[in-house]
């Protein structure tokens, strides 16, 4: 039997687009001799559809698309993921399910049992868990079909009542297929390979796994579909961050033509780069936008975001706005202009001194007798926000936010100033990683000016200002933030690692008290195991200090 895995980039709610993409690949797989072609979890509607699932018309369109797809399944079978109605009156209205389609009709419906509710997942909000499990029979073979999380319970997570494969194995299947929507983080590919290999080894069955690729607002899918033999050996690994259709020939319990291989681990920073470029590109294409604008300061953060945007959208579609204040240094303007010249993107220079002075004069009576402080610094940042938003409104550009994760974590940013934007490009990238990204972007030649990388970071909102005036050095800060945010360590556990107690408690307090700011930031492209946004839900008014 020849089985094709279709690793595709879907668009949530775009049924015409998704259906055509699926049917085109059915025909392509058929032309290449496949007997069965397999698509990802919720491929018909895109993942995650969230509250679209509450609209009856949305579910009806899923079914209509499935029937159109079924009409193309003549001489070839397919497996597609979609939401299906729960016809029983008890429980949730829907199942996260898969259709097995053969000769134009749905021959079997497989429902997902293990519904994740951690991090970015919220499936139990919408779906009823399955409690009955049957193998699919096709061409004399029994296929144990599972959906994403149903193969992630290898350690028998006590949160789940049952493990689907423990039930399916009783029916003596010949192989396993898992369809998934497995989001990217820079450490997830290694974990995924291990978990799936353990399943193949545990159940002594060959395993084909198909993931989707592409970005859905902040969530990015990296592809990397996999094939394993019955001993848990990795046989093949499909492309990362790219669409691909690949056919595997199964004979008895062997995937022909492949021998054992090692997982091709890619450095974290290279994965982050690829994910961010894909995330920017898909955000614009799927939203119907063409052109981006950003504030370019001459510093490292905006330089990296500008470089990523130029790579994702083409420099002709990127507008960099230089907004020097009266405290800006000449080298900042030169560094920004050097970057613009390197990439060939458009730019404007719009000084904010006049606007900031006007605000200072306007507020002078109210602020009489009070010294210059953070208030006046923030007025300058908000002047910049007004300028880039004006460019966005006037010319139809979409504003890219350039704040990094270190700043987002401790609240080192100005609401309605440098924190504004439609999408946060590096808001899940720590400052130390931003420097690594800059070096990676420069690996084939200097495009980000060296001075932007080596000079001390500064917002240049007062004379001689440096980030280090307000923050610990980024190397120490980022290590403590990683322990608290990604690893969820308490302050006492972090202090026990040798960090200064006062510093740890200060940083954690900054993180917790800045929650109100993060609620008002744009969605952030997720590249880490724990990003700000829907994957980290904290109360604003909570008193708990770890």
FIDOKOL-174034 format. One record per residue (C-alpha): residue number from 0; x, y, z; residue in three letters. Coordinates in nm, 3 decimals. Layout:
BEGIN
NUM X Y Z ala
...
//
This chain:
BEGIN
0 0.000 0.000 0.000 unk
1 0.124 0.347 -0.088 unk
2 0.034 0.622 0.159 unk
3 0.090 0.992 0.089 unk
4 0.137 1.245 0.366 unk
5 0.022 1.593 0.268 unk
6 0.195 1.855 0.482 unk
7 0.007 2.174 0.391 unk
8 -0.051 2.534 0.498 unk
9 -0.421 2.591 0.572 unk
10 -0.616 2.913 0.630 unk
11 -0.870 2.919 0.914 unk
12 -1.224 2.951 0.782 unk
13 -1.117 2.983 0.418 unk
14 -1.310 2.680 0.297 unk
15 -1.267 2.743 -0.073 unk
16 -0.889 2.778 -0.031 unk
17 -0.851 2.475 0.198 unk
18 -1.076 2.256 -0.011 unk
19 -0.890 2.336 -0.332 unk
20 -0.555 2.274 -0.163 unk
21 -0.677 1.937 -0.034 unk
22 -0.835 1.825 -0.361 unk
23 -0.533 1.937 -0.564 unk
24 -0.313 1.718 -0.345 unk
25 -0.554 1.426 -0.369 unk
26 -0.522 1.441 -0.746 unk
27 -0.145 1.483 -0.724 unk
28 -0.109 1.185 -0.489 unk
29 -0.332 0.977 -0.713 unk
30 -0.122 1.066 -1.019 unk
31 0.188 0.953 -0.826 unk
32 0.032 0.615 -0.749 unk
33 -0.081 0.661 -0.388 unk
34 -0.365 0.448 -0.251 unk
35 -0.433 0.675 0.046 unk
36 -0.351 1.040 0.115 unk
37 -0.351 1.178 0.470 unk
38 -0.415 1.539 0.574 unk
39 -0.369 1.713 0.909 unk
40 -0.593 1.768 1.210 unk
41 -0.887 2.001 1.133 unk
42 -0.745 2.051 0.784 unk
43 -1.084 2.135 0.637 unk
44 -1.137 2.444 0.853 unk
45 -0.782 2.520 0.973 unk
46 -0.645 2.502 1.327 unk
47 -0.727 2.652 1.575 unk
48 -1.075 2.771 1.468 unk
49 -1.162 2.881 1.823 unk
50 -1.508 3.038 1.857 unk
51 -1.582 2.998 1.487 unk
52 -1.684 2.653 1.609 unk
53 -1.982 2.809 1.785 unk
54 -2.139 2.913 1.453 unk
55 -2.373 2.656 1.304 unk
56 -2.297 2.784 0.952 unk
57 -1.924 2.723 1.008 unk
58 -1.987 2.356 1.091 unk
59 -2.220 2.324 0.792 unk
60 -1.948 2.464 0.564 unk
61 -1.702 2.208 0.706 unk
62 -1.939 1.928 0.608 unk
63 -2.007 2.081 0.266 unk
64 -1.632 2.099 0.199 unk
65 -1.586 1.741 0.316 unk
66 -1.846 1.623 0.067 unk
67 -1.673 1.813 -0.213 unk
68 -1.344 1.652 -0.112 unk
69 -1.510 1.309 -0.104 unk
70 -1.621 1.352 -0.466 unk
71 -1.253 1.360 -0.567 unk
72 -1.174 1.036 -0.387 unk
73 -1.227 0.794 -0.673 unk
74 -0.945 0.545 -0.711 unk
75 -0.778 0.691 -0.405 unk
76 -0.882 0.717 -0.039 unk
77 -0.814 1.004 0.199 unk
78 -0.812 1.095 0.566 unk
79 -0.909 1.452 0.653 unk
80 -0.953 1.629 0.987 unk
81 -1.264 1.835 1.062 unk
82 -1.513 1.913 1.340 unk
83 -1.823 1.691 1.334 unk
84 -2.149 1.722 1.524 unk
85 -2.220 1.522 1.836 unk
86 -2.558 1.366 1.759 unk
87 -2.605 1.257 2.120 unk
88 -2.784 1.511 2.338 unk
89 -2.532 1.482 2.622 unk
90 -2.194 1.655 2.624 unk
91 -2.040 1.916 2.394 unk
92 -2.190 1.982 2.051 unk
93 -1.883 1.876 1.852 unk
94 -1.605 1.622 1.816 unk
95 -1.257 1.693 1.685 unk
96 -1.265 1.420 1.424 unk
97 -1.130 1.268 1.105 unk
98 -1.313 1.124 0.807 unk
99 -1.185 0.819 0.627 unk
100 -1.317 0.859 0.273 unk
101 -1.311 0.587 0.007 unk
102 -1.476 0.580 -0.337 unk
103 -1.660 0.905 -0.282 unk
104 -1.815 0.840 0.057 unk
105 -1.728 0.859 0.426 unk
106 -1.659 0.505 0.541 unk
107 -1.546 0.579 0.897 unk
108 -1.535 0.865 1.149 unk
109 -1.255 0.869 1.406 unk
110 -1.293 1.104 1.704 unk
111 -1.025 1.255 1.924 unk
112 -1.025 1.143 2.287 unk
113 -0.749 1.342 2.455 unk
114 -0.836 1.710 2.434 unk
115 -0.548 1.936 2.543 unk
116 -0.626 2.236 2.761 unk
117 -0.271 2.350 2.843 unk
118 -0.061 2.634 2.706 unk
119 -0.213 2.754 2.373 unk
120 -0.467 2.470 2.359 unk
121 -0.831 2.502 2.466 unk
122 -1.000 2.209 2.293 unk
123 -1.220 2.098 2.581 unk
124 -1.402 2.432 2.549 unk
125 -1.548 2.307 2.220 unk
126 -1.518 1.930 2.185 unk
127 -1.653 1.618 2.351 unk
128 -1.387 1.350 2.411 unk
129 -1.433 1.020 2.231 unk
130 -1.484 0.704 2.433 unk
131 -1.510 0.443 2.157 unk
132 -1.223 0.339 1.933 unk
133 -1.223 0.138 1.611 unk
134 -0.947 0.072 1.359 unk
135 -0.997 0.162 0.994 unk
136 -0.983 -0.126 0.746 unk
137 -0.839 -0.042 0.405 unk
138 -0.706 -0.279 0.141 unk
139 -0.702 -0.563 0.388 unk
140 -0.500 -0.364 0.643 unk
141 -0.608 -0.235 0.981 unk
142 -0.500 0.121 1.052 unk
143 -0.499 0.262 1.404 unk
144 -0.583 0.627 1.330 unk
145 -0.532 0.881 1.610 unk
146 -0.549 1.258 1.628 unk
147 -0.252 1.454 1.767 unk
148 -0.272 1.439 2.149 unk
149 -0.407 1.082 2.132 unk
150 -0.046 0.971 2.079 unk
151 0.104 1.204 2.338 unk
152 -0.020 1.010 2.640 unk
153 0.272 0.766 2.630 unk
154 0.332 0.821 3.002 unk
155 -0.038 0.776 3.082 unk
156 -0.104 1.132 3.191 unk
157 -0.350 1.106 3.482 unk
158 -0.549 1.399 3.342 unk
159 -0.683 1.161 3.079 unk
160 -0.922 0.877 3.151 unk
161 -0.816 0.652 2.866 unk
162 -0.542 0.607 2.611 unk
163 -0.683 0.543 2.261 unk
164 -0.388 0.333 2.143 unk
165 -0.424 0.098 2.439 unk
166 -0.775 0.025 2.309 unk
167 -0.687 0.018 1.939 unk
168 -0.395 -0.221 1.989 unk
169 -0.642 -0.486 2.108 unk
170 -0.779 -0.497 1.752 unk
171 -0.441 -0.605 1.609 unk
172 -0.375 -0.310 1.377 unk
173 -0.102 -0.333 1.114 unk
174 0.015 0.027 1.145 unk
175 -0.049 0.364 1.311 unk
176 -0.132 0.698 1.150 unk
177 -0.146 1.019 1.352 unk
178 -0.280 1.347 1.212 unk
179 -0.173 1.657 1.400 unk
180 -0.173 2.031 1.447 unk
181 0.145 2.049 1.655 unk
182 0.259 2.408 1.713 unk
183 0.621 2.510 1.678 unk
184 0.854 2.604 1.957 unk
185 1.231 2.591 1.920 unk
186 1.259 2.280 2.138 unk
187 0.946 2.096 2.027 unk
188 1.085 1.908 1.728 unk
189 1.321 1.705 1.949 unk
190 1.044 1.626 2.197 unk
191 0.805 1.528 1.917 unk
192 1.048 1.278 1.767 unk
193 1.107 1.114 2.105 unk
194 0.737 1.083 2.194 unk
195 0.638 0.938 1.858 unk
196 0.934 0.700 1.851 unk
197 0.834 0.575 2.196 unk
198 0.483 0.503 2.065 unk
199 0.609 0.306 1.767 unk
200 0.835 0.107 1.998 unk
201 0.569 0.052 2.264 unk
202 0.304 -0.076 2.024 unk
203 0.551 -0.245 1.785 unk
204 0.390 -0.086 1.480 unk
205 0.516 0.136 1.198 unk
206 0.394 0.494 1.239 unk
207 0.321 0.772 0.990 unk
208 0.268 1.117 1.138 unk
209 0.150 1.423 0.944 unk
210 0.168 1.776 1.080 unk
211 0.056 2.099 0.918 unk
212 0.276 2.396 0.836 unk
213 0.215 2.771 0.839 unk
214 0.117 3.044 1.083 unk
215 -0.227 3.125 1.221 unk
216 -0.178 3.471 1.376 unk
217 0.059 3.397 1.668 unk
218 0.071 3.018 1.645 unk
219 0.322 2.876 1.398 unk
220 0.326 2.518 1.267 unk
221 0.658 2.383 1.145 unk
222 0.562 2.068 0.954 unk
223 0.832 1.809 1.008 unk
224 0.605 1.510 0.938 unk
225 0.766 1.178 1.032 unk
226 0.788 0.807 0.953 unk
227 0.900 0.539 1.203 unk
228 0.947 0.165 1.181 unk
229 0.795 -0.078 1.433 unk
230 1.106 -0.059 1.650 unk
231 1.074 0.317 1.695 unk
232 1.356 0.399 1.455 unk
233 1.316 0.724 1.263 unk
234 1.303 0.650 0.891 unk
235 1.215 0.984 0.736 unk
236 1.159 1.346 0.829 unk
237 0.972 1.579 0.593 unk
238 1.064 1.943 0.538 unk
239 1.035 2.201 0.813 unk
240 0.850 2.529 0.747 unk
241 0.757 2.417 0.394 unk
242 0.468 2.240 0.225 unk
243 0.543 1.893 0.097 unk
244 0.368 1.581 -0.034 unk
245 0.551 1.254 0.013 unk
246 0.457 0.892 -0.057 unk
247 0.555 0.595 0.158 unk
248 0.515 0.235 0.045 unk
249 0.411 -0.007 0.318 unk
250 0.475 -0.379 0.271 unk
251 0.368 -0.606 0.557 unk
252 0.498 -0.412 0.859 unk
253 0.782 -0.237 0.676 unk
254 0.810 0.108 0.518 unk
255 1.008 0.029 0.205 unk
256 1.306 0.223 0.079 unk
257 1.412 0.377 0.408 unk
258 1.673 0.289 0.666 unk
259 1.733 0.426 1.014 unk
260 1.837 0.791 1.035 unk
261 1.901 1.046 1.304 unk
262 1.676 1.344 1.367 unk
263 1.841 1.639 1.194 unk
264 1.855 1.883 1.484 unk
265 1.865 2.245 1.369 unk
266 2.015 2.516 1.594 unk
267 1.747 2.698 1.794 unk
268 1.826 3.037 1.647 unk
269 1.794 2.909 1.289 unk
270 1.454 2.760 1.373 unk
271 1.346 3.087 1.534 unk
272 1.454 3.279 1.225 unk
273 1.261 3.049 0.990 unk
274 0.954 3.058 1.214 unk
275 0.948 3.439 1.237 unk
276 0.985 3.486 0.862 unk
277 0.700 3.240 0.805 unk
278 0.495 3.403 1.080 unk
279 0.525 3.751 0.928 unk
280 0.456 3.629 0.576 unk
281 0.147 3.429 0.670 unk
282 0.008 3.704 0.893 unk
283 0.013 3.942 0.597 unk
284 -0.099 3.699 0.327 unk
285 -0.383 3.547 0.530 unk
286 -0.505 3.888 0.650 unk
287 -0.496 4.033 0.299 unk
288 -0.225 4.286 0.383 unk
289 0.070 4.375 0.160 unk
290 0.290 4.636 0.323 unk
291 0.449 4.682 0.664 unk
292 0.572 4.986 0.855 unk
293 0.794 4.999 1.161 unk
294 0.990 5.250 1.362 unk
295 1.362 5.211 1.295 unk
296 1.583 5.352 1.570 unk
297 1.928 5.228 1.477 unk
298 1.912 4.982 1.767 unk
299 1.928 4.605 1.754 unk
300 1.557 4.523 1.803 unk
301 1.413 4.734 1.523 unk
302 1.706 4.637 1.298 unk
303 1.629 4.266 1.338 unk
304 1.255 4.319 1.286 unk
305 1.321 4.525 0.973 unk
306 1.552 4.253 0.839 unk
307 1.294 3.981 0.908 unk
308 1.018 4.186 0.744 unk
309 1.228 4.247 0.434 unk
310 1.303 3.874 0.407 unk
311 0.937 3.783 0.458 unk
312 0.762 4.047 0.247 unk
313 1.030 4.182 0.016 unk
314 1.204 4.516 0.088 unk
315 0.975 4.696 -0.156 unk
316 0.687 4.627 0.085 unk
317 0.858 4.756 0.399 unk
318 0.857 5.117 0.518 unk
319 1.107 5.209 0.793 unk
320 1.036 5.533 0.975 unk
321 1.328 5.703 1.151 unk
322 1.200 5.928 1.432 unk
323 1.495 6.098 1.602 unk
324 1.431 6.283 1.927 unk
325 1.637 6.574 2.055 unk
326 1.839 6.314 2.248 unk
327 1.910 6.087 1.952 unk
328 2.274 6.043 1.858 unk
329 2.404 6.095 1.507 unk
330 2.526 5.736 1.494 unk
331 2.172 5.605 1.560 unk
332 2.045 5.781 1.248 unk
333 2.346 5.661 1.048 unk
334 2.302 5.301 1.168 unk
335 1.936 5.307 1.067 unk
336 2.018 5.453 0.724 unk
337 2.291 5.192 0.672 unk
338 2.036 4.918 0.738 unk
339 1.788 5.073 0.495 unk
340 2.060 5.085 0.232 unk
341 2.156 4.721 0.296 unk
342 1.802 4.593 0.236 unk
343 1.672 4.852 -0.006 unk
344 1.348 4.914 0.180 unk
345 1.167 5.246 0.177 unk
346 1.219 5.497 0.456 unk
347 1.115 5.834 0.593 unk
348 1.285 6.057 0.851 unk
349 1.030 6.232 1.073 unk
350 1.179 6.407 1.376 unk
351 0.962 6.416 1.689 unk
352 1.127 6.712 1.869 unk
353 0.863 6.960 1.759 unk
354 0.576 6.734 1.865 unk
355 0.734 6.645 2.200 unk
356 0.807 7.012 2.273 unk
357 0.444 7.097 2.191 unk
358 0.321 6.839 2.441 unk
359 0.566 6.964 2.703 unk
360 0.439 7.319 2.655 unk
361 0.078 7.206 2.661 unk
362 0.129 7.011 2.985 unk
363 0.353 7.271 3.153 unk
364 0.074 7.438 3.356 unk
365 -0.046 7.103 3.490 unk
366 0.309 6.986 3.564 unk
367 0.427 7.317 3.710 unk
368 0.710 7.276 3.962 unk
369 0.758 6.905 3.888 unk
370 1.088 6.768 3.753 unk
371 1.146 6.595 3.419 unk
372 1.091 6.221 3.465 unk
373 0.947 5.911 3.301 unk
374 0.637 6.109 3.202 unk
375 0.826 6.321 2.950 unk
376 1.017 6.017 2.825 unk
377 0.687 5.840 2.760 unk
378 0.547 6.144 2.578 unk
379 0.833 6.108 2.329 unk
380 0.763 5.737 2.284 unk
381 0.395 5.813 2.230 unk
382 0.482 6.080 1.973 unk
383 0.661 5.805 1.783 unk
384 0.356 5.584 1.818 unk
385 0.139 5.857 1.668 unk
386 0.378 5.898 1.375 unk
387 0.395 5.529 1.278 unk
388 0.019 5.488 1.324 unk
389 -0.037 5.792 1.103 unk
390 0.179 5.631 0.835 unk
391 -0.020 5.312 0.878 unk
392 -0.354 5.491 0.840 unk
393 -0.253 5.716 0.552 unk
394 -0.081 5.457 0.335 unk
395 -0.242 5.130 0.444 unk
396 0.070 4.990 0.608 unk
397 0.042 4.739 0.891 unk
398 0.254 4.832 1.193 unk
399 0.507 4.579 1.320 unk
400 0.583 4.592 1.691 unk
401 0.956 4.567 1.773 unk
402 0.954 4.498 2.149 unk
403 1.153 4.194 2.263 unk
404 1.051 3.939 2.528 unk
405 1.283 4.078 2.795 unk
406 1.115 4.419 2.765 unk
407 0.766 4.269 2.750 unk
408 0.841 4.064 3.061 unk
409 0.947 4.349 3.288 unk
410 0.724 4.620 3.141 unk
411 1.013 4.815 2.988 unk
412 0.800 4.979 2.723 unk
413 0.543 5.255 2.677 unk
414 0.177 5.177 2.625 unk
415 0.047 5.349 2.310 unk
416 0.407 5.426 2.220 unk
417 0.669 5.163 2.137 unk
418 0.425 4.890 2.247 unk
419 0.172 4.961 1.970 unk
420 0.143 4.751 1.655 unk
421 -0.065 4.484 1.485 unk
422 0.170 4.189 1.542 unk
423 0.461 4.146 1.782 unk
424 0.749 4.005 1.579 unk
425 1.013 3.942 1.849 unk
426 0.797 3.960 2.162 unk
427 0.880 3.594 2.232 unk
428 1.254 3.642 2.170 unk
429 1.471 3.741 2.466 unk
430 1.719 4.025 2.415 unk
431 2.015 3.785 2.422 unk
432 1.843 3.583 2.148 unk
433 1.787 3.901 1.946 unk
434 2.165 3.942 1.931 unk
435 2.197 3.580 1.816 unk
436 1.937 3.647 1.547 unk
437 2.133 3.950 1.428 unk
438 2.448 3.741 1.392 unk
439 2.252 3.469 1.211 unk
440 2.106 3.724 0.967 unk
441 2.459 3.851 0.906 unk
442 2.606 3.503 0.853 unk
443 2.641 3.548 0.476 unk
444 2.746 3.912 0.491 unk
445 2.690 4.224 0.699 unk
446 2.339 4.362 0.645 unk
447 2.264 4.464 1.003 unk
448 2.527 4.729 1.085 unk
449 2.786 4.610 1.334 unk
450 2.735 4.923 1.540 unk
451 2.366 4.833 1.595 unk
452 2.486 4.506 1.746 unk
453 2.774 4.623 1.965 unk
454 2.653 4.957 2.104 unk
455 2.482 4.966 2.447 unk
456 2.101 4.945 2.408 unk
457 1.917 5.273 2.465 unk
458 1.573 5.425 2.404 unk
459 1.743 5.767 2.376 unk
460 1.465 5.948 2.563 unk
461 1.698 6.146 2.792 unk
462 2.065 6.249 2.775 unk
463 2.302 5.951 2.791 unk
464 2.021 5.702 2.863 unk
465 2.103 5.330 2.857 unk
466 1.880 5.027 2.920 unk
467 2.123 4.928 3.197 unk
468 2.011 5.237 3.394 unk
469 1.677 5.065 3.455 unk
470 1.746 4.695 3.404 unk
471 2.003 4.435 3.510 unk
472 2.241 4.324 3.235 unk
473 2.046 4.123 2.980 unk
474 2.250 3.808 3.020 unk
475 2.150 3.779 3.386 unk
476 1.800 3.915 3.335 unk
477 1.716 3.668 3.059 unk
478 1.839 3.369 3.258 unk
479 1.618 3.463 3.553 unk
480 1.321 3.538 3.325 unk
481 1.361 3.200 3.155 unk
482 1.355 3.023 3.491 unk
483 1.041 3.208 3.597 unk
484 0.845 3.219 3.270 unk
485 0.939 2.907 3.072 unk
486 1.030 2.678 3.362 unk
487 0.778 2.826 3.610 unk
488 1.031 2.822 3.894 unk
489 0.958 3.000 4.222 unk
490 1.176 3.283 4.348 unk
491 1.324 3.057 4.616 unk
492 1.415 2.795 4.358 unk
493 1.585 3.057 4.140 unk
494 1.770 3.208 4.436 unk
495 1.889 2.858 4.529 unk
496 2.069 2.845 4.194 unk
497 2.300 3.122 4.315 unk
498 2.126 3.437 4.191 unk
499 2.113 3.743 4.416 unk
500 1.794 3.732 4.625 unk
501 1.711 4.102 4.597 unk
502 1.761 4.093 4.220 unk
503 1.542 3.786 4.172 unk
504 1.259 3.929 4.380 unk
505 1.284 4.264 4.200 unk
506 1.267 4.099 3.857 unk
507 0.974 3.874 3.946 unk
508 0.785 4.170 4.091 unk
509 0.846 4.362 3.767 unk
510 0.710 4.071 3.564 unk
511 0.396 4.038 3.776 unk
512 0.316 4.410 3.797 unk
513 0.358 4.453 3.418 unk
514 0.073 4.214 3.342 unk
515 -0.168 4.500 3.271 unk
516 0.061 4.618 2.992 unk
517 0.083 4.275 2.828 unk
518 -0.297 4.256 2.813 unk
519 -0.282 4.555 2.577 unk
520 -0.003 4.440 2.347 unk
521 -0.055 4.291 2.000 unk
522 -0.050 3.915 1.945 unk
523 0.307 3.787 1.959 unk
524 0.459 3.530 1.722 unk
525 0.514 3.223 1.941 unk
526 0.856 3.057 1.914 unk
527 0.921 2.943 2.272 unk
528 0.755 2.682 2.495 unk
529 0.587 2.961 2.695 unk
530 0.501 3.280 2.511 unk
531 0.309 3.579 2.638 unk
532 -0.051 3.584 2.519 unk
533 -0.297 3.297 2.506 unk
534 -0.038 3.047 2.631 unk
535 0.029 3.235 2.957 unk
536 -0.287 3.357 3.127 unk
537 -0.225 3.555 3.443 unk
538 -0.464 3.773 3.645 unk
539 -0.391 4.146 3.633 unk
540 -0.499 4.217 3.989 unk
541 -0.358 3.901 4.149 unk
542 -0.150 3.946 4.465 unk
543 0.060 3.629 4.443 unk
544 0.433 3.699 4.429 unk
545 0.631 3.383 4.369 unk
//
